[in-house]
Amino acid sequence: MTDICIARSMSVTPRQEAVQCDGCNKWQHRTCNTGISRADYRTAVQSGADLDWLCFQCSLVPCTSTLMEELSY
């Protein structure tokens, strides 16, 4: 993973706890105000469960699949 954290503009490395936005598919460190606890993150990783999460920008947009497909910033 060589993506940039959308909250801090820093690299997100494979060993860091990061989540991918379900709206724009961009990454953010879990600790950068995602609201996801370390326990919830680790439980999801260990079980292979998805974490449903939207970044700040996507959370401001009404959630419709057509709109999300058209969203680009």
Secondary structure, DSSP 4 states (H G I P E B T S, - for coil): --EE-TTT--EE-TTS-EEE-TTT--EEETTTT----HHHHHHHHHHTPPPP---HHHHTS---HHHHHH---
